[in-house]
Amino acid sequence: MSRAVLYIMVCLSVLMVGCSRHTYDPDVPNIGLDMDMAQTKALITPGNLNTSGSRMIVYDVHQKENGLDQYMDDQYMEYRDGQWNFTNTARGEVIQIPWTKKGVHNFFAYNTYDAAASKPLPVTVGYTSFEDNSSYTAKQQYLQIPSDGNWTLTKDNQFDFIYASATRDVATGGYAPVPMEFKHLFAAVTVEVKNVSSADITLNRLSFSNIKTSGNANVPFQGNVSYTLAASSGTGLFPETPGQTIARGGSCSLYASYGEGGAFLIWPHSAPDLVNATIELTYRQGSSNSTASVNLAENPTIKTWAAGNKYIYKIDISDNYISFDVIRVVDWINDDIILEE
């Protein structure tokens, strides 16, 4: 065997490190996934998702004529040098994964390291009954998110978790990059306080009580996500102490240092989870200090915090009462369309 032929064989073997199940074909393009985050409004925006070192994990179940093939299993993608690429994490090398010439590819991706927040996001991948080439029922894998300190959301521990699935039939869709439409595991909450009283006020503190900051979840590769929140709750959660004077007729938006539009992320809450939840206010007007509590369930229409929605609470402070002014629910994915008001 000549040295030239041997050199070519070695180069091809290096290209295929990490994807030995994939057959190299120079006439077939490589798989690309479009990680565009323009539709997502949360802590992860296009700017901070595309931070050098951010990582995704990708699965690809390939449906063939004779069954299923786990075409990608725990395959990393990493953002480096201005783009997302499949990588071999052991060597930090970019690898190429070719399309098949036919069949349906079912992709699933989730972020495993948020470089902007320097936050690893550990999950466990479970399997129900999947075996290669033995079934025509795809998407039986699921993510298990544990209830531990890594998944507790507090004022000082804010991070986002997103996941996406997509399907591509090579015969009809071709080899173009596959758009991944991401969904959020968490909900978001923001608060604006308006002074409708007859004098200036100083807002000294605002916090939440009886909300849950930790939980666990099962995320199927297709289907509905299920949550179980931890039973613990407390007072003084997500405290803001602006010490800001709000003039008569003026307002103060809180949580400006967090996500898009000034919001903190929180686990989704069902109606039973929110039934005792309150917003606690402490403010000063003239020489008088006042403390008040507003029950979130008082609003007749907003009874839950659903994943992927941002809840904008607007609170009036008057001379002798505190009330909700307007509560809006904004869908991140649909470019801030108001769902309810």
VOGU-101604 format. One record per residue: residue number from 1; residue in three letters; x, z, y of N, C-alpha, C in turn. Coordinates in pm, whole numbers. Atoms other than C-alpha are relative to their C-alpha. Layout:
BEGIN
ATOM  num  residuo     nc1     nc3     nc2    cac1    cac3    cac2     cc1     cc3     cc2
ATOM  NUM      ALA       X       Z       Y       X       Z       Y       X       Z       Y
...
This chain:
BEGIN
ATOM  num  residuo     nc1     nc3     nc2    cac1    cac3    cac2     cc1     cc3     cc2
ATOM    1      MET      85       0    -119       0       0       0      90       0     125
ATOM    2      SER     -84      10    -120     146     -98     338     -22     119      92
ATOM    3      ARG      14    -111     -94     211     159     610    -114     -23      98
ATOM    4      ALA     108      31     -94     -36     -19     841    -136      34     -59
ATOM    5      VAL     129     -30      65    -322       7     590     -17     150     -16
ATOM    6      LEU       7    -145      15    -239     370     520     -34      67     132
ATOM    7      TYR      28     -58    -132    -241     448     893    -146     -16      37
ATOM    8      ILE     141      23     -31    -586     291     936     -88      93     -81
ATOM    9      MET      81     -88      84    -724     493     643       5     143      50
ATOM   10      VAL     -12    -137     -52    -589     818     789     -82      16     127
ATOM   11      CYS      78      -7    -124    -745     741    1129    -149       8     -28
ATOM   12      LEU     142      -4      33   -1084     675     973     -38     135     -58
ATOM   13      SER      32    -131      58   -1068    1000     776      -8     106     108
ATOM   14      VAL       6     -97    -110    -999    1193    1098    -129     -16      78
ATOM   15      LEU     125      22     -72   -1296    1031    1271    -118      64     -70
ATOM   16      MET     116     -46      75   -1524    1146     994       8     148     -35
ATOM   17      VAL      -5    -144      26   -1416    1514     987    -129      65      45
ATOM   18      GLY     122     -71     -36   -1724    1734     985    -126     -76     -31
ATOM   19      CYS     122      74      30   -1965    1461     878      23     -88    -123
ATOM   20      SER     -37      75     118   -1862    1360     529    -119     -69     -65
ATOM   21      ARG     116      65      61   -2221    1272     430     -36    -130      71
ATOM   22      HIS      35     117     -79   -2227     996     693      92    -117     -34
ATOM   23      THR     -76     119      37   -2116     647     596      41     -77     124
ATOM   24      TYR     -48      72    -118   -1898     476     856     -32    -148     -14
ATOM   25      ASP      34     142      -4   -2024     131     951      27     -48     142
ATOM   26      PRO     -34      42    -136   -1864     -45    1251    -111     -76      70
ATOM   27      ASP     110      75     -60   -2184    -244    1307    -118      88      40
ATOM   28      VAL     110     -91     -31   -2407      64    1345      44      95     111
ATOM   29      PRO     -39     -89    -110   -2398     258    1679      -7     146     -42
ATOM   30      ASN       3    -144      25   -2347     632    1692    -123      64      63
ATOM   31      ILE     117     -73     -50   -2632     878    1747      33      66     133
ATOM   32      GLY     -11     -71    -126   -2681    1005    2100    -130      72      30
ATOM   33      LEU     118     -79     -40   -2919    1275    2228       3      17     151
ATOM   34      ASP      11     -12    -145   -3040    1279    2589     -41     142      34
ATOM   35      MET      24    -140     -33   -3012    1641    2707     -42      18     145
ATOM   36      ASP      44      -6    -139   -3175    1572    3044     -92     120      20
ATOM   37      MET      79    -120     -25   -3312    1898    3186     -86     -11     124
ATOM   38      ALA      74      16    -124   -3496    1749    3483    -140      58      -9
ATOM   39      GLN     136     -48      15   -3829    1863    3339      -6     152     -15
ATOM   40      THR      -2    -143      31   -3719    2225    3295      30      81     124
ATOM   41      LYS     -15     -82    -119   -3758    2487    3566      16     146     -43
ATOM   42      ALA     -23    -139      38   -3596    2819    3477     145      34      32
ATOM   43      LEU    -139     -32     -25   -3257    2983    3466      90    -116     -38
ATOM   44      ILE     -76     118      38   -3125    2678    3283     -58    -119      74
ATOM   45      THR      35     121     -73   -3141    2383    3523     103    -106     -36
ATOM   46      PRO    -103     100      32   -2955    2053    3495     139      43      45
ATOM   47      GLY    -130     -39     -51   -2679    2205    3705      71     102     -86
ATOM   48      ASN     -73    -102      75   -2606    2516    3501      -8     -18    -151
ATOM   49      LEU      -9      35     142   -2698    2382    3158     126     -83     -22
ATOM   50      ASN    -116      87      12   -2432    2117    3215     125      67      57
ATOM   51      THR    -120     -74     -33   -2157    2375    3250     100     -17    -114
ATOM   52      SER    -100      23     104   -1835    2307    3066       5     117     -97
ATOM   53      GLY      -2    -102     103   -1842    2496    2738    -137      34     -54
ATOM   54      SER     135     -23      55   -2223    2511    2696     -12     -71    -135
ATOM   55      ARG      10      57     134   -2314    2445    2334    -144      -1     -50
ATOM   56      MET     125      13      74   -2614    2331    2134      32      -7    -149
ATOM   57      ILE      -7      30     143   -2674    2326    1759    -112     -99     -31
ATOM   58      VAL      93     109      30   -2847    2017    1620     -20     -11    -151
ATOM   59      TYR      35      34     138   -3028    1952    1292     -63    -139       1
ATOM   60      ASP      63     132      16   -3136    1610    1167     -41     -15    -145
ATOM   61      VAL      54      26     134   -3361    1567     864     -39    -147      -6
ATOM   62      HIS      19     145      11   -3355    1202     760     -94     -30    -117
ATOM   63      GLN      97      35     103   -3660    1074     573      28    -142     -49
ATOM   64      LYS     -32     128      61   -3568     796     334    -113     -40     -96
ATOM   65      GLU     101      47      95   -3762     597      78     -14      94    -119
ATOM   66      ASN       4     -85     119   -3671     841    -198      -2     149      33
ATOM   67      GLY      10    -142     -34   -3715    1167      -7      71      33     129
ATOM   68      LEU     -61     -50    -122   -3527    1370     251     148      25     -19
ATOM   69      ASP    -143     -28      -2   -3164    1409     343      30      85     123
ATOM   70      GLN     -42     -82    -114   -3019    1687     561     118     -70      65
ATOM   71      TYR    -103      87     -57   -2828    1439     778      93      76      92
ATOM   72      MET     -82     -92     -81   -2708    1703    1027     -45     141     -31
ATOM   73      ASP      29    -139      32   -2686    2070     941      97      88      78
ATOM   74      ASP     -86     -85     -84   -2554    2321    1199     107     -81      71
ATOM   75      GLN     -95      86     -71   -2392    2039    1395       7      40     148
ATOM   76      TYR     -17     -40    -138   -2249    2145    1731       1    -121      93
ATOM   77      MET     -23      86    -115   -2285    1958    2058      56      88     111
ATOM   78      GLU     -62     -78    -106   -2073    2070    2351      11     -85     125
ATOM   79      TYR     -12      70    -127   -2067    1983    2719     143       9      50
ATOM   80      ARG    -137       8     -48   -1721    1870    2821      18    -130      76
ATOM   81      ASP     -37     121     -73   -1585    1624    3077    -121     -81      45
ATOM   82      GLY     115      67     -59   -1927    1548    3222     -99     -59     -97
ATOM   83      GLN      96      55      95   -2116    1470    2902     -12      88    -124
ATOM   84      TRP      23     -68     127   -2263    1607    2580      52     -85    -114
ATOM   85      ASN     -52      70     117   -2083    1514    2259     -10      89    -123
ATOM   86      PHE     -16     -72     125   -2095    1611    1894     146      40     -14
ATOM   87      THR    -137     -49       6   -1788    1824    1829      27      69    -132
ATOM   88      ASN     -50     -82     109   -1587    1976    1552      57     126      64
ATOM   89      THR     -38    -119     -76   -1563    2332    1681     132      59     -48
ATOM   90      ALA    -127     -54      50   -1269    2423    1456     118     -61      72
ATOM   91      ARG    -111      69     -66   -1053    2165    1632     -30     -33     146
ATOM   92      GLY      37      37    -136   -1245    2111    1956       0    -150      22
ATOM   93      GLU      -6     145      -8   -1257    1740    1879    -140     -61       7
ATOM   94      VAL     122      79      -1   -1530    1491    1962      -9     -77    -130
ATOM   95      ILE      20      77     121   -1677    1335    1648    -116     -97      21
ATOM   96      GLN     103     103      -8   -1898    1031    1599     -87       6    -125
ATOM   97      ILE      94      -2     112   -2210    1036    1382     -86    -126       8
ATOM   98      PRO      71     128     -10   -2356     692    1305    -147      12     -38
ATOM   99      TRP     138      15      43   -2721     602    1282      -3     -57    -143
ATOM  100      THR      26      74     123   -2861     494     948     -67    -132      38
ATOM  101      LYS      60     129     -31   -2991     139     926    -152       3     -10
ATOM  102      LYS     145     -14       7   -3343     257     842     -35     145     -31
ATOM  103      GLY      45    -136      25   -3552     568     793     -40      70     129
ATOM  104      VAL      47     -80    -111   -3699     836    1019      90     123      14
ATOM  105      HIS     -84    -117     -29   -3473    1097    1182     -83     102      77
ATOM  106      ASN      71    -109     -65   -3627    1432    1276     104      98      55
ATOM  107      PHE    -102     -81     -65   -3408    1614    1527     -57     133      49
ATOM  108      PHE      32    -129     -60   -3413    1978    1633     128      54      62
ATOM  109      ALA    -118     -51     -70   -3176    2133    1889     -34     128      74
ATOM  110      TYR      19    -121     -82   -3133    2471    2056     135      42      57
ATOM  111      ASN    -125     -42     -62   -2878    2627    2288      51     126     -68
ATOM  112      THR     -62    -112      69   -2637    2861    2118     102      74      85
ATOM  113      TYR     -89     -68     -93   -2403    2939    2406     -29     -49     141
ATOM  114      ASP      29      29    -140   -2496    2955    2775     127      29      80
ATOM  115      ALA    -129     -18     -67   -2165    2896    2953     -16      55     142
ATOM  116      ALA      21     -49    -136   -2311    2962    3300     -20     151       2
ATOM  117      ALA      22    -144      10   -2418    3311    3187     102      69     -88
ATOM  118      SER     -99     -53      96   -2122    3356    2945     -69      77    -110
ATOM  119      LYS      87     -71      92   -2385    3443    2688     -14     -75    -132
ATOM  120      PRO      32      57     131   -2381    3368    2314    -140      39     -42
ATOM  121      LEU     140     -22      39   -2730    3341    2164     -11     -12    -151
ATOM  122      PRO      -2       8     146   -2714    3431    1794    -141      -8     -59
ATOM  123      VAL     123      10      77   -2997    3320    1567      36     -22    -146
ATOM  124      THR     -15      26     143   -3044    3297    1191     -92    -115     -36
ATOM  125      VAL      82     112      44   -3170    2977    1032     -53      31    -139
ATOM  126      GLY      63     -25     129   -3419    3033     750     -53    -129     -61
ATOM  127      TYR      54     115      73   -3547    2792     488    -114      49     -88
ATOM  128      THR     113     -38      83   -3882    2801     312       6     -65    -137
ATOM  129      SER      -4      65     131   -3857    2539      36      71    -134       5
ATOM  130      PHE     -60     132     -19   -3639    2255     161     114     -23     -98
ATOM  131      GLU    -112      44      82   -3413    2070     -81      19    -149      24
ATOM  132      ASP     -26     141     -25   -3243    1737     -16     -56     -87    -112
ATOM  133      ASN      47     104      92   -3407    1435    -178    -109      46     -97
ATOM  134      SER     100     -48      94   -3679    1642    -345    -139      12      61
ATOM  135      SER     128     -22     -65   -3959    1650     -90     -17    -100     113
ATOM  136      TYR      31      84    -114   -4132    1434     168     -48      83     119
ATOM  137      THR      48     -87    -107   -4230    1735     382     119      53      78
ATOM  138      ALA    -115     -40     -81   -3975    1775     660     -33     122      84
ATOM  139      LYS      15    -107     -99   -3924    2051     917     -41     133     -63
ATOM  140      GLN      32    -128      60   -3939    2347     682     102     108      36
ATOM  141      GLN     -91    -101     -51   -3648    2519     849     -62      70     120
ATOM  142      TYR      48     -71    -119   -3707    2778    1120     110      93      49
ATOM  143      LEU     -94     -93     -61   -3508    2994    1357     -58     140      -4
ATOM  144      GLN      40    -141      -5   -3523    3372    1332      81      67     112
ATOM  145      ILE     -64     -65    -114   -3447    3553    1657     -18     151     -16
ATOM  146      PRO      13    -142      34   -3370    3920    1595     -36      86     120
ATOM  147      SER      28     -98    -105   -3490    4220    1790     120      93      10
ATOM  148      ASP    -117     -84     -20   -3157    4357    1902      46     -13     145
ATOM  149      GLY     -45      -3    -138   -2956    4412    2216      31    -135      59
ATOM  150      ASN     -30     133     -51   -2859    4046    2242    -122     -69      59
ATOM  151      TRP     124      67     -43   -3223    3955    2305     -86      91      86
ATOM  152      THR      70     -87     -94   -3319    4237    2544      17     -55     140
ATOM  153      LEU      -3      54    -136   -3411    4105    2888     -16     114     100
ATOM  154      THR       4     -99    -107   -3331    4336    3177      43     -69     129
ATOM  155      LYS     -43      56    -128   -3246    4287    3541     145     -49      -7
ATOM  156      ASP    -142      34       7   -2877    4275    3452      34     -85    -122
ATOM  157      ASN     -23      83     119   -2918    4074    3131    -104    -111      -2
ATOM  158      GLN      92     112     -14   -3088    3748    3224      64    -126     -59
ATOM  159      PHE     -48     124      61   -3045    3435    3014    -122     -78     -47
ATOM  160      ASP     110      88      40   -3255    3144    2897      27     -50    -142
ATOM  161      PHE     -12      60     133   -3323    3012    2546     -97    -116      -7
ATOM  162      ILE      82     120       5   -3451    2659    2501      21     -71    -133
ATOM  163      TYR      -7      74     126   -3525    2439    2202     -83    -126      14
ATOM  164      ALA      68     129     -11   -3646    2085    2144      -1     -68    -135
ATOM  165      SER       6      83     119   -3754    1850    1868     -37    -142      41
ATOM  166      ALA      29     141     -27   -3781    1472    1854       9     -77    -131
ATOM  167      THR       2      86     118   -3845    1197    1599      36    -142      40
ATOM  168      ARG     -36     139     -26   -3693     851    1584      -4     -78    -132
ATOM  169      ASP       3      97     108   -3788     576    1340      96    -112      38
ATOM  170      VAL    -102      98     -35   -3483     352    1340     -59    -141       2
ATOM  171      ALA      55     136       9   -3691      48    1243     -76     -40     125
ATOM  172      THR      82      33    -117   -3915      71    1549      61      49     131
ATOM  173      GLY     -54     -58    -122   -3717     282    1798     142     -41      31
ATOM  174      GLY    -135      46     -24   -3371     139    1756     101     112      14
ATOM  175      TYR    -114     -90      -6   -3044     310    1840      22      63     137
ATOM  176      ALA     -17     -58    -134   -3099     420    2200       8     153     -10
ATOM  177      PRO      -3    -147       2   -3027     787    2288    -141      59      -9
ATOM  178      VAL     129     -63      26   -3309    1017    2179     -27     105     108
ATOM  179      PRO      31    -103    -101   -3477    1213    2465     -48     128     -66
ATOM  180      MET      37    -132      53   -3502    1584    2384     -77      75     108
ATOM  181      GLU      84     -72     -95   -3789    1762    2561       2     149     -34
ATOM  182      PHE     -24    -141      32   -3697    2128    2579    -119      88      36
ATOM  183      LYS     100    -103     -25   -3931    2425    2563      72     133      17
ATOM  184      HIS     -57    -132     -24   -3871    2783    2673     -54     102     -99
ATOM  185      LEU      46    -113      79   -3884    3089    2454     -67     105      89
ATOM  186      PHE      43    -109     -87   -3951    3312    2756     -98     -48     108
ATOM  187      ALA      80      23    -120   -4194    3337    3048      81      48     121
ATOM  188      ALA     -69     -42    -123   -4094    3398    3412    -102      61      96
ATOM  189      VAL      86     -72     -94   -4234    3628    3680      70      10     134
ATOM  190      THR     -51     -21    -135   -4187    3635    4055    -108      68      84
ATOM  191      VAL      93     -80     -82   -4347    3847    4328      28     -28     148
ATOM  192      GLU      -8       6    -146   -4420    3796    4697     -93     105      57
ATOM  193      VAL      80    -106     -64   -4543    4085    4911     -30     -42     143
ATOM  194      LYS      42      39    -135   -4743    4010    5229     -57     121      74
ATOM  195      ASN      49    -109     -84   -4809    4253    5512    -120     -49      80
ATOM  196      VAL     122      36     -73   -5172    4214    5629     -55     122      74
ATOM  197      SER      43    -121     -70   -5185    4557    5793      18     -17     151
ATOM  198      SER      -5       7    -146   -5187    4640    6164     136      35      58
ATOM  199      ALA    -133     -37     -48   -4821    4745    6184     105     -47     -99
ATOM  200      ASP    -109      37      89   -4481    4662    6040      11     100    -115
ATOM  201      ILE     -27     -89     113   -4392    4802    5698     143     -26     -47
ATOM  202      THR    -130      16      65   -4062    4859    5518     -21      15    -149
ATOM  203      LEU      14      -3     145   -4072    4771    5151     127      57     -59
ATOM  204      ASN    -118     -68      52   -3838    5017    4983      27     -27    -148
ATOM  205      ARG     -21      19     143   -3896    4946    4615    -121     -68     -62
ATOM  206      LEU     105      57      84   -4095    4736    4372      55      -9    -141
ATOM  207      SER     -44       8     139   -4077    4760    3995    -123     -15     -90
ATOM  208      PHE     107      16      98   -4281    4706    3678       2     118     -96
ATOM  209      SER      13    -103     103   -4408    4958    3426     -79     -55    -118
ATOM  210      ASN      74      32     124   -4530    4925    3067       4    -149     -35
ATOM  211      ILE     -22     133      55   -4390    4582    2998     113      10    -102
ATOM  212      LYS     -93      -6     112   -4176    4501    2696     115     -98      26
ATOM  213      THR    -118      79     -34   -3823    4372    2736      73     -54    -122
ATOM  214      SER     -68      50     119   -3728    4300    2374    -102     -39    -106
ATOM  215      GLY      89      45     107   -3876    4137    2067      75     -88     -97
ATOM  216      ASN     -58      99      90   -3816    3890    1788     -97    -116     -13
ATOM  217      ALA      84     120       7   -3949    3544    1716      43     -86    -118
ATOM  218      ASN     -25     108      95   -3979    3277    1449     -31    -131      71
ATOM  219      VAL      15     128     -67   -3930    2926    1586       7    -110    -104
ATOM  220      PRO      -4     110      97   -4033    2655    1337      56    -126      63
ATOM  221      PHE     -50     125     -53   -3865    2319    1373    -116     -87      48
ATOM  222      GLN     124      57     -53   -4222    2196    1421    -107     107     -18
ATOM  223      GLY     106     -97      14   -4526    2412    1487       6     107     106
ATOM  224      ASN      16    -103    -101   -4621    2724    1679     102     112     -19
ATOM  225      VAL     -92    -112       1   -4374    2995    1770     -79     130     -12
ATOM  226      SER      65    -131      13   -4469    3349    1666      94     108      52
ATOM  227      TYR     -76    -107     -64   -4357    3661    1854     -45     135     -51
ATOM  228      THR      32    -141      20   -4340    4031    1777      82      78     101
ATOM  229      LEU     -71     -73    -104   -4254    4248    2077      28     142     -46
ATOM  230      ALA     -33    -137      31   -4081    4581    2046     -99      94      69
ATOM  231      ALA     101     -93     -51   -4304    4882    2106      45      71     126
ATOM  232      SER     -49     -78    -113   -4080    5037    2371     -36     -66     132
ATOM  233      SER      22      46    -137   -4169    5005    2736      41     114      92
ATOM  234      GLY     -44    -107     -87   -4093    5208    3045     -36     -25     144
ATOM  235      THR      24      13    -143   -4107    5259    3419     127     -46      67
ATOM  236      GLY    -115      43     -75   -3879    5116    3680      67    -123     -56
ATOM  237      LEU     -57     121      59   -3829    4787    3495       7    -111     105
ATOM  238      PHE     -26     106     -98   -3687    4496    3698     -19      52     142
ATOM  239      PRO      18     -58    -135   -3655    4713    4011      64     -86     107
ATOM  240      GLU     -53      63    -119   -3605    4554    4351      -8     102     114
ATOM  241      THR      -4     -98    -110   -3500    4774    4644      50     -69     126
ATOM  242      PRO     -47      81    -113   -3485    4540    4942      24      79     128
ATOM  243      GLY     -13     -73    -126   -3523    4803    5217     -29     -88     119
ATOM  244      GLN      22     104    -101   -3664    4516    5419    -127      27      79
ATOM  245      THR     118     -14     -84   -3899    4544    5714     -78    -131       1
ATOM  246      ILE      87     118       1   -4193    4306    5685     -94      12     120
ATOM  247      ALA      84      -4    -120   -4356    4231    6019    -145     -28     -35
ATOM  248      ARG     142      25      20   -4733    4221    6053     -23    -151     -16
ATOM  249      GLY      24     141      30   -4845    3890    5899     113     -68     -75
ATOM  250      GLY    -113      59      70   -4506    3835    5734      -2      30    -148
ATOM  251      SER      -6     -20     145   -4405    3831    5369     145       9     -43
ATOM  252      CYS    -133     -18      59   -4109    3910    5146      -4     -51    -144
ATOM  253      SER     -11      50     137   -4017    3713    4834     113      73     -71
ATOM  254      LEU     -97     -77      75   -3835    3914    4570      61     -84    -112
ATOM  255      TYR     -67      62     114   -3605    3824    4279      62    -135      36
ATOM  256      ALA     -54     128     -44   -3445    3547    4483     130     -36     -70
ATOM  257      SER    -132      26      59   -3113    3583    4299      -8     -43    -146
ATOM  258      TYR      13      32     143   -3255    3496    3957     -23    -150     -19
ATOM  259      GLY      19     139      38   -3402    3171    3828     -57     -86     110
ATOM  260      GLU      55      98     -94   -3545    2864    3996    -124      56      67
ATOM  261      GLY     116     -50     -72   -3789    2966    4268      -6     151      11
ATOM  262      GLY       0    -146      -6   -3690    3335    4245     -88      60    -106
ATOM  263      ALA      79     -52     112   -3807    3459    3905      92      66    -100
ATOM  264      PHE     -74     -56     112   -3690    3686    3628     -69     -43    -129
ATOM  265      LEU      55      40     129   -3735    3589    3264     -39     124     -80
ATOM  266      ILE      53    -111      78   -3936    3809    3029     -60     -58    -128
ATOM  267      TRP      65      43     123   -4067    3790    2674    -148     -30      25
ATOM  268      PRO     145      25     -14   -4417    3638    2646     -79     124     -39
ATOM  269      HIS      88    -115      26   -4692    3902    2654    -141     -50     -29
ATOM  270      SER     141      27      28   -5034    3877    2492     -86      89      89
ATOM  271      ALA      91     -84     -78   -5343    4032    2652      15     148     -35
ATOM  272      PRO     -23    -142      30   -5299    4361    2458     133      53      54
ATOM  273      ASP    -130     -44     -51   -4934    4371    2568      -4      31     149
ATOM  274      LEU       5     -15    -146   -5031    4345    2937    -107      97      48
ATOM  275      VAL     117     -76     -45   -5335    4571    2941      38     122      82
ATOM  276      ASN     -41    -118     -75   -5142    4873    3072     114     -28      97
ATOM  277      ALA    -114      35     -86   -4876    4683    3269     -38      12     146
ATOM  278      THR      27     -19    -143   -4848    4764    3639     121     -41      83
ATOM  279      ILE    -104      15    -102   -4651    4679    3950      -2     124      87
ATOM  280      GLU      -9    -122     -79   -4528    4989    4133      67     -32     134
ATOM  281      LEU     -50      27    -135   -4473    4978    4511      28     130      75
ATOM  282      THR     -29    -109     -93   -4305    5218    4752      36     -63     134
ATOM  283      TYR     -26      59    -131   -4313    5136    5123     -25     105     109
ATOM  284      ARG      13     -90    -114   -4300    5300    5464     -70     -73     114
ATOM  285      GLN      72      55    -114   -4538    5238    5753      -7     108     108
ATOM  286      GLY     -11    -104    -102   -4464    5425    6074      78     118     -55
ATOM  287      SER     -65    -121      52   -4382    5782    5971     -49      36    -140
ATOM  288      SER      61     -33     129   -4576    5764    5642      65     -82    -113
ATOM  289      ASN     -46      65     122   -4434    5685    5298    -116     -11     -98
ATOM  290      SER     110      22      94   -4675    5537    5044      53     -55    -131
ATOM  291      THR     -28      52     134   -4660    5468    4672    -130     -47     -60
ATOM  292      ALA     123      53      57   -4913    5251    4495      32     -73    -130
ATOM  293      SER     -13      66     129   -4972    5097    4156    -109    -106     -12
ATOM  294      VAL      94     110      17   -5137    4760    4085       1     -41    -146
ATOM  295      ASN      10      37     141   -5263    4686    3734      -6    -152     -14
ATOM  296      LEU      -5     145      14   -5175    4332    3624    -128     -57     -61
ATOM  297      ALA     120      48      67   -5489    4304    3412    -122      -1      90
ATOM  298      GLU     114       5     -92   -5712    4345    3721     -40    -143      33
ATOM  299      ASN      35     139     -27   -5692    3972    3776     -90     -53    -110
ATOM  300      PRO      98      39     102   -5993    3816    3599      44    -118     -86
ATOM  301      THR     -36     120      76   -5814    3500    3480     137       7     -66
ATOM  302      ILE    -136      -3      55   -5446    3584    3417      15     125     -85
ATOM  303      LYS      -4    -113      91   -5437    3805    3109     123      -3     -91
ATOM  304      THR    -115      12      88   -5119    3684    2937     119     -56      79
ATOM  305      TRP    -119      70     -44   -4763    3578    3006      42     -92    -114
ATOM  306      ALA     -27      96     106   -4716    3262    2802     138     -62      18
ATOM  307      ALA    -132      65      -4   -4383    3103    2713      -8    -130      78
ATOM  308      GLY      -7     125     -74   -4283    2823    2947     -78      -1     128
ATOM  309      ASN      73      -8    -126   -4501    2940    3237      69      99      94
ATOM  310      LYS     -51     -91    -103   -4393    3102    3562    -119      58      74
ATOM  311      TYR     112     -72     -60   -4628    3365    3706      41      49     138
ATOM  312      ILE     -33     -32    -139   -4622    3396    4084    -104      98      53
ATOM  313      TYR      89    -104     -49   -4776    3724    4201      17      14     150
ATOM  314      LYS      -1     -22    -145   -4870    3755    4568     -87     121      29
ATOM  315      ILE      66    -129     -19   -4964    4104    4681     -16      27     149
ATOM  316      ASP      30     -40    -137   -5133    4209    5007      17     151      15
ATOM  317      ILE       1    -140     -38   -5051    4542    5166     -76      11     131
ATOM  318      SER      81     -20    -119   -5322    4645    5412      14     145      45
ATOM  319      ASP      -8    -136     -52   -5375    4963    5612     -46     104    -101
ATOM  320      ASN      55    -101      90   -5572    5132    5340     -18     -49    -144
ATOM  321      TYR      11      44     140   -5543    4926    5021     111    -100     -32
ATOM  322      ILE     -92     102      49   -5320    4705    4811     -78     -87     -99
ATOM  323      SER      72      88      92   -5455    4399    4632      80    -126     -25
ATOM  324      PHE     -53     133      23   -5358    4069    4478     -59     -95     103
ATOM  325      ASP      49     104     -89   -5382    3787    4727     -29    -126     -81
ATOM  326      VAL      15     119      84   -5322    3482    4506      95      16    -117
ATOM  327      ILE     -89       8     115   -5185    3453    4156       0    -145     -46
ATOM  328      ARG     -11     137      48   -5056    3113    4054      78      -2    -130
ATOM  329      VAL     -75      23     122   -4936    2994    3717      56    -141       8
ATOM  330      VAL     -66     128     -16   -4682    2713    3730      66     -38    -132
ATOM  331      ASP     -62      52     122   -4580    2501    3434     134     -61      36
ATOM  332      TRP    -132      52     -32   -4205    2444    3447      14    -147     -37
ATOM  333      ILE     -30     131      56   -4215    2129    3241     -65    -112      81
ATOM  334      ASN      72     104     -72   -4467    1939    3456      26       4     150
ATOM  335      ASP     -42      10    -140   -4276    1965    3783     -84      86      93
ATOM  336      ASP      68     -99     -84   -4447    2275    3922    -143     -37      33
ATOM  337      ILE     144      21     -18   -4807    2161    3878     -69     134     -12
ATOM  338      ILE      73    -127       5   -5038    2453    3955    -109     -11    -107
ATOM  339      LEU      98       5     108   -5238    2528    3641    -126      77      36
ATOM  340      GLU     115     -81     -35   -5463    2803    3775      26      66     134
ATOM  341      GLU     -17     -65    -129   -5530    2965    4107    -125      82      31
